[in-house]
Amino acid sequence: MSPTGPAASDFPALSAQGHVTFLGAGPGDPGLLTLRAVEALASADVLVAEPDVLGVVRCHARAGVSTPELTVVDAQSAAAGVPVLRDAVNLVMEAVKGGRRVVRAVFGDPGLDGNAGSEMLACAAAGIPFEVVPGVANVVGVPAYAGVPLRDEQGADVRFVDARTASDRCWAEVGSSDATAVVSTTLDSVAAAAGELVSAGRKPDTPLTVTVAGTTTRQRTWTATLGTVAQVLKQAKVLPSPEGHRPVIAVVGERTSAARRDQLSWFESKPLFGWKVLVPRTKEQAASLSDQLRSYGAVPHEVPTIAVEPPRTPQQMERAVKGLVTGRYEWIAFTSVNAVKAVREKFEEYGLDARAFAGIKVAAVGEQTAAALVDFGVKPDLVPSGEQSAAGLLEDWPPYDPVFDPIDRVFLPRADIATETLVAGLIELGWEVDDVTAYRTVRASPPPAETREAIKGGGFDAVLFTSSSTVRNLVGIAGKPHNVTVIACIGPATAKTAEEHGLRVDVLSPEPSVHKLAEALSEFGARRREAAKEAGDPVTRPSERRPGARRRRTTT
């Protein structure tokens, strides 16, 4: 039993009625989900959430989880004659039938944000067991990401105000105090909320911050005063806007001053904050690279430029796999996740599993390939301690020793376009190599029209090229990136290919590593940000520059 709360199985008399978990998904950053939230999502049969919340939590739910559409009916839609659809309470109650485990996910915290309380009462009235998994409340998480601490060593009071439901008495109490006020409102209602506080006694020069899309890479924060906030938002061309209904968190008090935020704005100061970065790889291949880019504040967008197909003549691969079982090899070396996938599929075709690797030493070119092997049930014996490449693998590979190595042969399943570096190096170390084409790489299908237009029209801030083939294939299937897009290349050969296609290379990785490439792009972004600040210019993303602007070449 989990110490955090009872499970449905702990209520045998009610187990047929299922179990509901009311779960706080936080303000928007998926990284703010609690461990208990991830645990509950993984065991859910039904996941009920608004579309935006679903996007935050869906990746932690198991495959096949039911996600019925949630439509909250309001008085206006009913009066307009719109067919009455299921509201949140009824949908949860319906989903919990038949003993199913239901997760009802809401933004922020279930006890502070939204109307989850009425749904909890409905479950209690029906005798349905439920638990509550707290989340990071919007009024707490958003100021933290905006660099606005709500309390300091002075220990001043903090008041939370929902401008939509605040009474005159509430405004009067908050306006007449010197407490830090955290106001939940909308963009086009910020000035009205500020006016309420001034009318109640707050000085017009009291600082405040306004944050929209808090904790996400779309976050923007403006610093103003109660008296100038309307003007600041107008000058920033935020208002008037058709998106004026967007929710914001406004923090009022001396702790929100511009001087303090310049020092404490850690999130929006990330080197690639808000940059939309094109990664010409599949989601599976780009997983760790995309995570690294997110840590710099970027928004990675994976676009596969190659597709993987079986070899034209599979007999060689079939003989090699049979050789694994009959003891033909001392080693098998995997140089990509796709190689692992190809061997695994062939194993499954023959009814084999990871036990067939017994007695065979296994090498992986890097951590990502090693992770794919572990997922297969195989722990590699050798992963490069230095550079994760064929050269790095050779540095750690032991030479053949006829005394200690009963077999002198290595099985190397690889792509049809792989280089001969590893083969030559293993032969030099005294090994015999069965160099087998396990899969073919072909040019991928073009991405959606929207993505192609963004590539050619300057919608991306940067693109990472990890090989010459990614340059050729991306240009071939989607067109040439716009001249305002920052071009980052993994090495001189890739940079040369990019220049041959008319691209100006801005960032060159100091080492042939995708992670060093991302790090180099981050350093480029940091220098660009500092240069803008020193010049007194606003910090903008490359895609926000005027079309056709010339760029200075910079390498790292």
Buried (B, 14 or more C-beta within 10 A) or exposed (E): EEEBBEBBEEBEEBBEBBBBBBBBBBBBBBEBBBEBBBBBBEBBBBBBBBEEBBEBBBEBBEEEBEBBEBBEBEEEBEEEEEEEEBBBBBBBBBBBEEBBBBBBBBBBBBBBBBEBEEBBEBBEEEEBBBBBBBBBBBBBBBBBBBBBBBEEEEEBEBBBBBBEEBEEEBBBBBBEBEBBBBBBBBBBBBBEBBBBBBEBEBEEEBBBBBBBBBBBBEBBBBBBBBBBBBEBBEEEEBBEEEEBEEBBBBBBBEBBBEEBBEEBBEBBBBBBBBBBBBBBBBEEBBBBBBEBBBEBBBBBBBBBBBEBEBBEEBEBBBEBBEBBBEEBBBBBBBBBBBBBBBBBEBBEEEEBEBEBBEEBBBBBBBBBBBBBBBEBEBEBEBBBEEBBBBBBBBEEBEEBEEEEBEBBBBBBBBBEEBEEBBBEBBBEEEBEBBBBBBBBBEBBEEBEEEBBEBBBBBBBBBBBBBBBBBBBBBBEBBBBBBBBBBBBBBBEEBBBBBBEBEBBBBBBBEBBBBBBBBBBBBBBBBEBBEEEEEEEEEBEBBBEBEEEEEBEEBBB
